[in-house]
């Protein structure tokens, strides 16, 4: 299956819900009027884009209609896709120029954080980078073992201590090992935390101080992992973590299992933090770099018949 086909397939549930709804709306009108605009806005909200972002999209659509003189409702879906792609634009790449560089992975429990780290390790390794994992989630009983399993799958090294150890100490050891072994990237797992748990947020700040002290001037990506199936709750988490930490990017997992893929748009628009990766399957290679244009195209694409889908995948 090709790269775009994988993204398209991963967004199947969102597309089936969202694209069909957009078609139903525009096909119900013979002229562009306020009622049509209201229906489209409601459709965006139902797709978990979020009320604020949906309103902005419709405002941009009104401006585009006025600019182009469009009168055919059938053309609005394509115009919406262009607007969404433009809103999602930005630098979605990882900034990992220093050696070693660090990726600090944060998020609440249950969002797929450890799995994301394993998939990211494999992806970076396939790009020719040497990777070291840091098991700094020492609170949850199975966290270290889970990360060890992913280290084996991706065939990368891992630095760990016993359960209950000081996470900052594990990070210190990892920074030292990364330098000594000339690793390109160190990926640090952290304990699942909520933004309002002060002691955990303080611990995260301590971890960051250790990184900055041991690797002064290093590139540090702080990636927030969010579960797309939670819809607006994921958007709320993104806002809260942005206020509490210096986020550089967002990873949206489980997009293949939800019709709420529109939340990607709301997160980018309301936080202005770039989406860097999306998870579109359970396989180890199903973490994909985010491409705004491809995402918009896949989200708004016509729902394929079984025959069409089979032909595209060949």
matplotlib code that plots the C-alpha trace (Angstrom):
import matplotlib.pyplot as plt

x = [0.0, 1.4, 2.1, -1.0, -3.1, -2.1, -3.0, -6.3, -7.1, -6.2, -8.7, -11.4, -13.8, -13.4, -13.9, -16.9, -18.6, -17.4, -17.1, -20.5, -22.0, -20.5, -21.8, -25.3, -25.3, -24.1, -26.3, -29.3, -28.9, -29.2, -27.8, -25.2, -27.0, -26.8, -28.7, -26.1, -23.3, -24.9, -25.3, -21.7, -20.6, -22.6, -21.1, -17.6, -18.5, -20.0, -16.7, -15.0, -13.2, -14.4, -16.8, -14.1, -12.3, -15.5, -16.5, -13.1, -13.3, -16.7, -15.6, -12.7, -15.1, -17.4, -14.4, -13.3, -16.8, -16.9, -13.4, -14.1, -17.8, -18.7, -22.4, -22.4, -22.7, -21.0, -17.7, -17.7, -16.3, -13.2, -12.9, -13.2, -10.4, -8.1, -8.9, -8.2, -4.9, -3.8, -4.8, -2.7, 0.4, 3.6, 6.9, 5.9, 9.4, 11.4, 14.3, 17.1, 20.2, 22.4, 24.0, 22.7, 19.3, 16.5, 12.8, 10.9, 7.5, 4.7, 1.0, -1.6, -1.7, -3.5, -2.9, -0.3, 2.8, 5.0, 3.9, 4.5, 8.1, 8.7, 7.4, 9.3, 12.5, 12.0, 11.2, 14.3, 16.4, 15.1, 16.2, 19.8, 19.8, 21.2, 18.6, 18.7, 15.6, 15.3, 12.8, 12.0, 8.5, 9.4, 6.0, 3.9, 4.7, 4.7, 6.1, 9.7, 8.9, 6.7, 9.5, 12.0, 9.7, 9.5, 13.3, 13.7, 11.2, 13.0, 16.4, 17.6, 19.3, 17.5, 18.7, 16.7, 16.7, 14.4, 10.8, 10.4, 13.8, 14.2, 13.2, 15.7, 18.4, 17.4, 17.5, 21.0, 22.3, 20.7, 22.3, 25.7, 25.2, 24.0, 27.1, 29.5, 28.0, 27.6, 23.9, 22.0, 18.7, 17.7, 13.9, 12.7, 9.5, 7.9, 5.2, 1.6, 0.6, -2.2, -1.3, -2.8, -0.7, 1.9, 4.4, 4.5, 4.8, 7.6, 9.3, 9.0, 10.7, 13.4, 13.9, 14.2, 16.8, 18.9, 18.7, 19.7, 22.5, 24.0, 23.4, 23.7, 22.5, 21.0, 17.9, 15.0, 11.6, 8.8, 6.1, 2.6, 0.9, -2.9, -5.6, -7.7, -10.6, -11.3, -12.2, -12.6, -10.9, -7.7, -8.1, -8.5, -5.4, -3.4, -4.4, -3.6, -0.2, 0.8, 0.3, 2.3, 5.1, 7.1, 5.5, 7.2, 4.8, 1.8, 1.4, -2.2, -2.7, -5.5, -6.9, -7.7, -10.2, -12.3, -14.6, -13.3, -10.3, -11.5, -9.9, -6.5, -7.7, -8.9, -5.7, -3.5, -5.7, -6.3, -2.8, -0.6, 1.5, 2.4, 1.1, 4.2, 2.9, -0.3, -1.0, -3.1, -2.8, -1.5, 1.6, 5.1, 5.4, 2.0, 3.3, 3.3, 4.9, 2.0, 1.4, -1.2, -2.2, -2.4, -4.5, -7.0, -7.2, -7.8, -10.4, -12.4, -12.0, -15.1, -15.9, -14.6, -16.4, -14.7, -13.6, -12.1, -10.3, -8.8, -7.6, -5.9, -4.0, -2.6]
y = [0.0, 3.4, 6.2, 8.3, 5.2, 4.3, 7.8, 7.6, 4.2, 5.3, 8.2, 5.9, 6.3, 10.1, 10.3, 8.0, 10.2, 13.6, 13.5, 11.9, 14.5, 17.3, 15.8, 15.4, 19.0, 20.6, 18.4, 19.5, 23.1, 24.7, 28.0, 29.3, 31.0, 31.5, 28.3, 26.3, 28.0, 27.2, 23.5, 23.3, 24.8, 22.3, 19.5, 20.7, 20.8, 17.3, 16.1, 17.4, 20.3, 22.4, 25.3, 28.1, 26.5, 25.7, 29.3, 30.4, 27.9, 29.1, 32.8, 31.9, 30.1, 33.1, 35.2, 32.7, 32.6, 36.4, 36.5, 33.9, 34.7, 31.0, 30.3, 26.5, 24.6, 21.6, 23.5, 24.3, 20.9, 21.4, 25.0, 23.7, 21.2, 24.0, 26.1, 23.3, 22.4, 26.0, 26.2, 23.1, 24.3, 24.8, 23.1, 19.6, 18.1, 17.2, 19.5, 17.1, 18.6, 18.4, 15.1, 13.9, 15.5, 14.7, 13.9, 14.3, 12.5, 13.5, 12.9, 11.3, 7.6, 5.5, 7.7, 5.3, 7.1, 4.1, 2.6, 5.9, 6.0, 2.5, 3.4, 6.7, 4.8, 2.5, 5.4, 7.3, 4.2, 3.7, 7.2, 6.2, 7.7, 5.8, 5.9, 5.4, 5.0, 6.4, 4.7, 7.7, 6.6, 4.9, 5.2, 2.8, -0.9, -2.1, 1.0, 0.0, -3.5, -2.2, 0.2, -2.7, -4.7, -1.8, -1.4, -5.0, -4.6, -1.5, -3.0, 0.0, 0.3, 1.4, 3.0, 2.0, 1.8, 0.0, 0.9, 3.9, 5.4, 9.1, 9.8, 12.7, 10.3, 8.0, 10.9, 11.9, 8.4, 8.5, 11.8, 10.5, 7.2, 9.1, 11.2, 8.4, 6.1, 8.9, 8.4, 10.7, 10.8, 10.1, 9.5, 9.9, 8.3, 10.1, 9.3, 10.0, 13.2, 15.8, 19.5, 20.2, 17.6, 20.1, 17.5, 15.7, 19.0, 20.0, 16.7, 17.3, 20.7, 18.9, 16.5, 19.4, 21.1, 17.9, 17.7, 21.4, 21.0, 17.8, 18.7, 22.5, 23.8, 20.5, 20.3, 19.2, 18.3, 18.1, 16.0, 15.7, 12.4, 12.6, 10.0, 11.1, 9.0, 11.3, 14.2, 17.5, 16.1, 15.8, 19.5, 20.4, 18.5, 20.2, 23.6, 22.7, 21.2, 24.1, 26.4, 24.2, 23.0, 24.2, 22.0, 21.8, 19.3, 17.0, 13.3, 12.2, 8.4, 6.0, 8.1, 4.9, 4.0, 7.1, 9.3, 12.3, 13.1, 16.7, 17.3, 17.5, 20.8, 22.2, 21.3, 23.0, 26.1, 26.7, 26.0, 26.8, 23.8, 21.8, 18.3, 16.2, 12.6, 10.7, 7.1, 5.4, 1.7, -0.8, -1.9, -0.8, 1.2, 2.9, 6.2, 8.6, 12.1, 14.6, 16.1, 18.9, 18.6, 14.8, 14.9, 17.5, 15.5, 12.2, 13.8, 15.4, 12.6, 10.9, 7.7, 4.9, 1.7, -1.6, -1.9, 1.7, 1.1, -2.1, -0.5, 2.4, 0.0, -1.9]
z = [0.0, -1.0, 1.5, 0.6, 0.5, 4.0, 5.3, 3.4, 4.8, 8.3, 8.0, 6.6, 9.5, 9.6, 5.8, 5.8, 8.4, 7.5, 3.7, 3.3, 5.6, 3.6, 0.4, 1.8, 2.9, -0.3, -2.4, -0.5, -1.6, -5.1, -4.0, -1.5, 1.4, 5.1, 5.8, 3.8, 5.7, 9.0, 8.0, 7.0, 10.3, 12.2, 10.1, 11.1, 14.7, 14.6, 13.1, 16.3, 14.6, 17.5, 17.6, 17.5, 14.6, 12.7, 12.9, 11.5, 8.7, 7.6, 7.8, 5.5, 3.2, 3.0, 2.1, -0.6, -2.0, -2.2, -3.8, -6.5, -7.1, -6.6, -6.8, -7.1, -3.7, -5.2, -5.3, -1.6, -0.5, -2.6, -1.3, 2.3, 1.7, 0.5, 3.5, 5.9, 4.2, 4.5, 8.2, 8.9, 7.1, 9.0, 9.7, 10.7, 10.7, 13.7, 14.5, 15.4, 14.0, 17.1, 18.0, 20.3, 20.0, 22.5, 22.1, 25.4, 25.1, 27.4, 27.8, 30.1, 30.6, 28.0, 24.9, 23.3, 24.6, 24.9, 21.6, 19.9, 21.2, 19.9, 16.4, 16.4, 17.3, 14.3, 12.0, 13.0, 12.7, 9.2, 8.4, 9.4, 12.9, 15.9, 18.7, 22.5, 24.6, 28.1, 30.5, 32.7, 33.5, 36.7, 38.4, 36.4, 37.1, 33.5, 31.8, 31.8, 30.6, 27.8, 26.7, 26.7, 24.4, 22.0, 22.2, 21.1, 18.3, 17.0, 17.8, 19.7, 23.1, 26.3, 29.5, 32.6, 36.4, 38.8, 39.3, 41.7, 40.8, 40.4, 36.7, 36.5, 37.4, 34.6, 32.2, 33.5, 32.8, 29.4, 28.5, 29.6, 27.6, 24.5, 24.5, 25.3, 22.6, 20.0, 19.6, 17.3, 19.2, 22.7, 23.2, 26.8, 28.1, 31.0, 33.5, 32.4, 34.0, 34.0, 33.7, 37.1, 39.0, 40.3, 41.6, 38.2, 36.3, 38.6, 37.9, 34.2, 34.7, 36.6, 33.8, 31.3, 33.5, 33.5, 29.7, 29.3, 31.7, 30.3, 26.6, 26.4, 23.1, 22.0, 19.9, 22.2, 20.8, 23.4, 21.9, 23.4, 22.6, 22.3, 21.7, 18.7, 19.8, 22.7, 20.4, 22.2, 25.3, 23.2, 22.2, 25.9, 26.9, 24.1, 25.4, 29.0, 28.3, 26.0, 29.0, 31.3, 29.1, 26.1, 23.5, 20.1, 18.5, 18.8, 18.0, 17.3, 17.9, 17.0, 14.1, 12.3, 15.1, 15.2, 13.1, 15.1, 12.9, 12.6, 16.0, 14.2, 12.7, 16.0, 17.8, 15.2, 14.9, 18.5, 19.9, 16.9, 17.9, 14.8, 14.3, 13.7, 13.5, 13.2, 14.1, 11.5, 12.5, 15.1, 13.1, 14.1, 10.8, 11.2, 12.7, 9.8, 9.5, 9.2, 5.8, 5.9, 2.2, 2.3, 5.4, 4.0, 0.7, 2.6, 4.9, 2.1, -0.5, -1.9, 0.0, -2.2, -3.2, -2.4, -6.1, -6.1, -2.9, -4.2, -7.4, -5.5, -3.2, -6.2]

ax = plt.figure().add_subplot(projection="3d")
ax.plot(x, y, z, "-o")
ax.set_aspect("equal")
plt.show()
